[in-house]
């Protein structure tokens, strides 16, 4: 952690976020009357997100929540959970799998052929990820409640030798507003936005694919799943995959881009922010 971040962690949360937000976004953060999506997510991080949210942001423990909600069939197969990458017995793993830490973003290793997979590099980077305190990076305090582990899960194979489309569904207490579709994830990820009726919408995505993706099979079921999982939460992004009509759960995220989304326009931020009523948020 940098000296700058160490200082921020010592400050009152609201002040630390105002400083950090201004440094990243170049504008003031309004906590007294937050209006757009970024400001309201910042508000929730400071005043709401605690242990409960950490448990659901945990890519391993969230599996229990998904089972409780009756969606166990959506979970990719779990091959192993490890406290240290050196504990992984690669000989016991299938030829294709995914390794990732449960406590943050990135450091995901996809193996499509064990003969070509660099085990040593993966182990080294995964152990680095385990020792990272993710909340120190962007002041997302609910990540402090996650006990770092490494997950080995099923590789979701779309039979086209590429990573499947990632459907990031923005849901607000049982109401889905929009879906961010991530494509070309092996190279430079592209993002396109759709509404809940699969009409393409202009959110000013900086990295659009300029493609019109077909409506996924069982799309209405995807919407229902996201709405069910989001009930009781002011906001949650539910990530799903859909491979030939088979829906898989990815993760739940309560603070996309740590409340500093920069790749959509202000109109979109205002629109998404309109769903969140911070006046009814019980501070914790």
Secondary structure as a PSIPRED ss2 file (coil, helix, strand):
# PSIPRED VFORMAT (PSIPRED V4.0)

   1 X C   1.000  0.000  0.000
   2 X C   1.000  0.000  0.000
   3 X H   0.000  1.000  0.000
   4 X H   0.000  1.000  0.000
   5 X H   0.000  1.000  0.000
   6 X H   0.000  1.000  0.000
   7 X H   0.000  1.000  0.000
   8 X H   0.000  1.000  0.000
   9 X H   0.000  1.000  0.000
  10 X H   0.000  1.000  0.000
  11 X C   1.000  0.000  0.000
  12 X C   1.000  0.000  0.000
  13 X H   0.000  1.000  0.000
  14 X H   0.000  1.000  0.000
  15 X H   0.000  1.000  0.000
  16 X H   0.000  1.000  0.000
  17 X H   0.000  1.000  0.000
  18 X H   0.000  1.000  0.000
  19 X H   0.000  1.000  0.000
  20 X H   0.000  1.000  0.000
  21 X H   0.000  1.000  0.000
  22 X H   0.000  1.000  0.000
  23 X H   0.000  1.000  0.000
  24 X H   0.000  1.000  0.000
  25 X H   0.000  1.000  0.000
  26 X C   1.000  0.000  0.000
  27 X C   1.000  0.000  0.000
  28 X C   1.000  0.000  0.000
  29 X C   1.000  0.000  0.000
  30 X C   1.000  0.000  0.000
  31 X C   1.000  0.000  0.000
  32 X C   1.000  0.000  0.000
  33 X C   1.000  0.000  0.000
  34 X C   1.000  0.000  0.000
  35 X C   1.000  0.000  0.000
  36 X C   1.000  0.000  0.000
  37 X H   0.000  1.000  0.000
  38 X H   0.000  1.000  0.000
  39 X H   0.000  1.000  0.000
  40 X H   0.000  1.000  0.000
  41 X H   0.000  1.000  0.000
  42 X H   0.000  1.000  0.000
  43 X H   0.000  1.000  0.000
  44 X H   0.000  1.000  0.000
  45 X H   0.000  1.000  0.000
  46 X H   0.000  1.000  0.000
  47 X H   0.000  1.000  0.000
  48 X C   1.000  0.000  0.000
  49 X C   1.000  0.000  0.000
  50 X C   1.000  0.000  0.000
  51 X H   0.000  1.000  0.000
  52 X H   0.000  1.000  0.000
  53 X H   0.000  1.000  0.000
  54 X H   0.000  1.000  0.000
  55 X H   0.000  1.000  0.000
  56 X H   0.000  1.000  0.000
  57 X H   0.000  1.000  0.000
  58 X C   1.000  0.000  0.000
  59 X C   1.000  0.000  0.000
  60 X C   1.000  0.000  0.000
  61 X C   1.000  0.000  0.000
  62 X H   0.000  1.000  0.000
  63 X H   0.000  1.000  0.000
  64 X H   0.000  1.000  0.000
  65 X H   0.000  1.000  0.000
  66 X H   0.000  1.000  0.000
  67 X H   0.000  1.000  0.000
  68 X H   0.000  1.000  0.000
  69 X C   1.000  0.000  0.000
  70 X C   1.000  0.000  0.000
  71 X C   1.000  0.000  0.000
  72 X H   0.000  1.000  0.000
  73 X H   0.000  1.000  0.000
  74 X H   0.000  1.000  0.000
  75 X C   1.000  0.000  0.000
  76 X C   1.000  0.000  0.000
  77 X C   1.000  0.000  0.000
  78 X E   0.000  0.000  1.000
  79 X E   0.000  0.000  1.000
  80 X E   0.000  0.000  1.000
  81 X E   0.000  0.000  1.000
  82 X E   0.000  0.000  1.000
  83 X C   1.000  0.000  0.000
  84 X C   1.000  0.000  0.000
  85 X H   0.000  1.000  0.000
  86 X H   0.000  1.000  0.000
  87 X H   0.000  1.000  0.000
  88 X C   1.000  0.000  0.000
  89 X C   1.000  0.000  0.000
  90 X H   0.000  1.000  0.000
  91 X H   0.000  1.000  0.000
  92 X H   0.000  1.000  0.000
  93 X C   1.000  0.000  0.000
  94 X C   1.000  0.000  0.000
  95 X C   1.000  0.000  0.000
  96 X C   1.000  0.000  0.000
  97 X E   0.000  0.000  1.000
  98 X E   0.000  0.000  1.000
  99 X E   0.000  0.000  1.000
 100 X E   0.000  0.000  1.000
 101 X E   0.000  0.000  1.000
 102 X C   1.000  0.000  0.000
 103 X C   1.000  0.000  0.000
 104 X C   1.000  0.000  0.000
 105 X C   1.000  0.000  0.000
 106 X C   1.000  0.000  0.000
 107 X C   1.000  0.000  0.000
 108 X C   1.000  0.000  0.000
 109 X E   0.000  0.000  1.000
 110 X E   0.000  0.000  1.000
 111 X E   0.000  0.000  1.000
 112 X C   1.000  0.000  0.000
 113 X C   1.000  0.000  0.000
 114 X H   0.000  1.000  0.000
 115 X H   0.000  1.000  0.000
 116 X H   0.000  1.000  0.000
 117 X C   1.000  0.000  0.000
 118 X C   1.000  0.000  0.000
 119 X H   0.000  1.000  0.000
 120 X H   0.000  1.000  0.000
 121 X H   0.000  1.000  0.000
 122 X H   0.000  1.000  0.000
 123 X H   0.000  1.000  0.000
 124 X H   0.000  1.000  0.000
 125 X H   0.000  1.000  0.000
 126 X H   0.000  1.000  0.000
 127 X H   0.000  1.000  0.000
 128 X H   0.000  1.000  0.000
 129 X H   0.000  1.000  0.000
 130 X H   0.000  1.000  0.000
 131 X C   1.000  0.000  0.000
 132 X C   1.000  0.000  0.000
 133 X C   1.000  0.000  0.000
 134 X H   0.000  1.000  0.000
 135 X H   0.000  1.000  0.000
 136 X H   0.000  1.000  0.000
 137 X H   0.000  1.000  0.000
 138 X H   0.000  1.000  0.000
 139 X C   1.000  0.000  0.000
 140 X C   1.000  0.000  0.000
 141 X H   0.000  1.000  0.000
 142 X H   0.000  1.000  0.000
 143 X H   0.000  1.000  0.000
 144 X H   0.000  1.000  0.000
 145 X H   0.000  1.000  0.000
 146 X C   1.000  0.000  0.000
 147 X C   1.000  0.000  0.000
 148 X C   1.000  0.000  0.000
 149 X C   1.000  0.000  0.000
 150 X E   0.000  0.000  1.000
 151 X E   0.000  0.000  1.000
 152 X E   0.000  0.000  1.000
 153 X E   0.000  0.000  1.000
 154 X C   1.000  0.000  0.000
 155 X C   1.000  0.000  0.000
 156 X C   1.000  0.000  0.000
 157 X C   1.000  0.000  0.000
 158 X C   1.000  0.000  0.000
 159 X C   1.000  0.000  0.000
 160 X C   1.000  0.000  0.000
 161 X C   1.000  0.000  0.000
 162 X C   1.000  0.000  0.000
 163 X C   1.000  0.000  0.000
 164 X C   1.000  0.000  0.000
 165 X C   1.000  0.000  0.000
 166 X E   0.000  0.000  1.000
 167 X E   0.000  0.000  1.000
 168 X E   0.000  0.000  1.000
 169 X E   0.000  0.000  1.000
 170 X E   0.000  0.000  1.000
 171 X E   0.000  0.000  1.000
 172 X E   0.000  0.000  1.000
 173 X C   1.000  0.000  0.000
 174 X C   1.000  0.000  0.000
 175 X E   0.000  0.000  1.000
 176 X E   0.000  0.000  1.000
 177 X E   0.000  0.000  1.000
 178 X E   0.000  0.000  1.000
 179 X E   0.000  0.000  1.000
 180 X E   0.000  0.000  1.000
 181 X E   0.000  0.000  1.000
 182 X E   0.000  0.000  1.000
 183 X E   0.000  0.000  1.000
 184 X C   1.000  0.000  0.000
 185 X C   1.000  0.000  0.000
 186 X C   1.000  0.000  0.000
 187 X C   1.000  0.000  0.000
 188 X C   1.000  0.000  0.000
 189 X C   1.000  0.000  0.000
 190 X E   0.000  0.000  1.000
 191 X E   0.000  0.000  1.000
 192 X E   0.000  0.000  1.000
 193 X E   0.000  0.000  1.000
 194 X E   0.000  0.000  1.000
 195 X E   0.000  0.000  1.000
 196 X C   1.000  0.000  0.000
 197 X C   1.000  0.000  0.000
 198 X C   1.000  0.000  0.000
 199 X C   1.000  0.000  0.000
 200 X E   0.000  0.000  1.000
 201 X E   0.000  0.000  1.000
 202 X C   1.000  0.000  0.000
 203 X C   1.000  0.000  0.000
 204 X C   1.000  0.000  0.000
 205 X C   1.000  0.000  0.000
 206 X C   1.000  0.000  0.000
 207 X C   1.000  0.000  0.000
 208 X C   1.000  0.000  0.000
 209 X C   1.000  0.000  0.000
 210 X C   1.000  0.000  0.000
 211 X C   1.000  0.000  0.000
 212 X C   1.000  0.000  0.000
 213 X C   1.000  0.000  0.000
 214 X C   1.000  0.000  0.000
 215 X C   1.000  0.000  0.000
 216 X C   1.000  0.000  0.000
 217 X C   1.000  0.000  0.000
 218 X C   1.000  0.000  0.000
 219 X H   0.000  1.000  0.000
 220 X H   0.000  1.000  0.000
 221 X H   0.000  1.000  0.000
 222 X H   0.000  1.000  0.000
 223 X H   0.000  1.000  0.000
 224 X H   0.000  1.000  0.000
 225 X H   0.000  1.000  0.000
 226 X H   0.000  1.000  0.000
 227 X H   0.000  1.000  0.000
 228 X H   0.000  1.000  0.000
 229 X H   0.000  1.000  0.000
 230 X H   0.000  1.000  0.000
 231 X C   1.000  0.000  0.000
 232 X C   1.000  0.000  0.000
 233 X C   1.000  0.000  0.000
 234 X C   1.000  0.000  0.000
 235 X C   1.000  0.000  0.000
 236 X E   0.000  0.000  1.000
 237 X E   0.000  0.000  1.000
 238 X E   0.000  0.000  1.000
 239 X E   0.000  0.000  1.000
 240 X E   0.000  0.000  1.000
 241 X E   0.000  0.000  1.000
 242 X E   0.000  0.000  1.000
 243 X E   0.000  0.000  1.000
 244 X C   1.000  0.000  0.000
 245 X C   1.000  0.000  0.000
 246 X E   0.000  0.000  1.000
 247 X E   0.000  0.000  1.000
 248 X E   0.000  0.000  1.000
 249 X E   0.000  0.000  1.000
 250 X E   0.000  0.000  1.000
 251 X E   0.000  0.000  1.000
 252 X E   0.000  0.000  1.000
 253 X E   0.000  0.000  1.000
 254 X C   1.000  0.000  0.000
 255 X C   1.000  0.000  0.000
 256 X H   0.000  1.000  0.000
 257 X H   0.000  1.000  0.000
 258 X H   0.000  1.000  0.000
 259 X H   0.000  1.000  0.000
 260 X C   1.000  0.000  0.000
 261 X C   1.000  0.000  0.000
 262 X C   1.000  0.000  0.000
 263 X C   1.000  0.000  0.000
 264 X C   1.000  0.000  0.000
 265 X C   1.000  0.000  0.000
 266 X H   0.000  1.000  0.000
 267 X H   0.000  1.000  0.000
 268 X H   0.000  1.000  0.000
 269 X H   0.000  1.000  0.000
 270 X H   0.000  1.000  0.000
 271 X H   0.000  1.000  0.000
 272 X H   0.000  1.000  0.000
 273 X H   0.000  1.000  0.000
 274 X C   1.000  0.000  0.000
 275 X C   1.000  0.000  0.000
 276 X C   1.000  0.000  0.000
 277 X C   1.000  0.000  0.000
 278 X H   0.000  1.000  0.000
 279 X H   0.000  1.000  0.000
 280 X H   0.000  1.000  0.000
 281 X C   1.000  0.000  0.000
 282 X C   1.000  0.000  0.000
 283 X C   1.000  0.000  0.000
 284 X C   1.000  0.000  0.000
